[in-house]
C-alpha cells in the first residue's frame, strides 16, 4: 500500500478557485482502479494550507494515476494557486491488525 501526503500552500486570493479546481480531480481519482482513499483536508492550524491524503493499492496504481488526464490537467494549473512549492511525501505501509 502506498500512502501519499501532498501539501498545498494556497494563495488566499485564489483559495475558492483552488478548491473548485480540485473537486473533479478528487472525484475522478476516487473512481480509479487501485485507489483506496483520496481526500482533501484543510489545516485548522495553518491558514490556507491543504493536504491531499492518498492511499493506493500499489506503485502501479500510483503510476496510472500520475499519468491520468485528470491528474495532468490539475498539475498544469496547480502553480497558479500556490504560494510555495508543492510538498509531496510518499510512504509504504500495511494495515495494522489491531
C-alpha positions as a printed Julia matrix, in Angstrom:
98×3 Matrix{Float64}:
   0.0    0.0     0.0
   1.3    3.45   -0.95
   0.31   6.49    1.12
   0.91   9.98   -0.25
   0.6   13.32    1.55
   0.63  16.29   -0.84
   0.65  19.63    0.98
  -0.54  22.77   -0.8
   0.16  26.32    0.42
  -2.61  28.2    -1.34
  -2.76  31.86   -2.3
  -5.63  33.22   -0.15
  -6.96  35.25   -3.09
  -7.33  32.04   -5.12
  -8.44  29.64   -2.39
 -12.04  29.23   -3.58
 -10.9   28.68   -7.16
  -8.3   26.13   -5.95
 -10.93  24.11   -4.07
 -13.25  24.28   -7.07
 -10.49  23.02   -9.41
  -9.74  20.12   -7.07
 -13.3   18.76   -6.99
 -13.11  16.96  -10.38
  -9.63  15.63   -9.56
 -10.82  14.16   -6.26
 -13.91  12.6    -7.82
 -12.06  11.06  -10.77
  -9.18   9.85   -8.59
 -11.52   8.14   -6.13
 -13.02   6.22   -9.06
  -9.66   4.9   -10.26
  -8.79   1.23  -10.08
  -6.31   0.79   -7.23
  -7.45   3.83   -5.24
  -8.29   3.16   -1.6
  -8.7    6.78   -0.46
  -8.23  10.25   -1.93
  -9.26  13.03    0.43
  -8.51  16.74    0.75
  -8.07  18.14    4.27
  -7.78  21.79    5.29
  -5.41  22.59    8.14
  -7.02  24.03   11.24
  -3.62  25.25   12.49
  -2.25  26.91    9.34
  -4.16  29.35    7.16
  -4.54  28.38    3.5
  -2.81  25.02    3.87
  -4.4   21.87    2.48
  -3.2   18.27    2.43
  -4.31  15.65   -0.04
  -4.12  12.24    1.62
  -3.97   9.47   -0.94
  -3.91   5.72   -0.37
  -3.18   3.43   -3.31
  -3.1   -0.34   -3.67
   0.44  -0.34   -5.13
   3.02   1.64   -7.09
   1.4    0.62  -10.39
  -1.84   2.33   -9.33
   0.12   5.47   -8.41
   1.8    5.46  -11.82
  -1.51   5.12  -13.64
  -2.95   7.96  -11.54
   0.03  10.22  -12.21
  -0.37   9.74  -15.96
  -4.16  10.18  -15.93
  -5.75  13.05  -17.81
  -7.46  14.49  -14.71
  -4.21  14.48  -12.7
  -2.16  16.01  -15.52
  -4.8   18.71  -16.06
  -4.65  19.73  -12.41
  -0.83  19.65  -12.28
  -0.72  22.03  -15.25
  -2.82  24.58  -13.29
  -1.57  23.97   -9.73
   1.23  26.53   -9.78
  -1.34  29.27  -10.41
  -2.81  28.67   -6.93
   0.26  28.03   -4.78
   2.49  30.34   -2.76
   5.15  27.67   -2.14
   6.32  24.55   -3.95
   4.09  21.52   -3.56
   5.39  19.27   -0.77
   4.85  15.58   -1.57
   5.77  12.75    0.78
   5.19   9.09   -0.07
   5.13   6.18    2.36
   4.89   2.44    2.05
   2.58   0.95    4.62
   0.48  -2.0     5.64
  -2.7   -2.09    7.71
  -2.21  -2.89   11.39
  -4.1   -5.84   12.79
  -5.47  -4.4    16.0
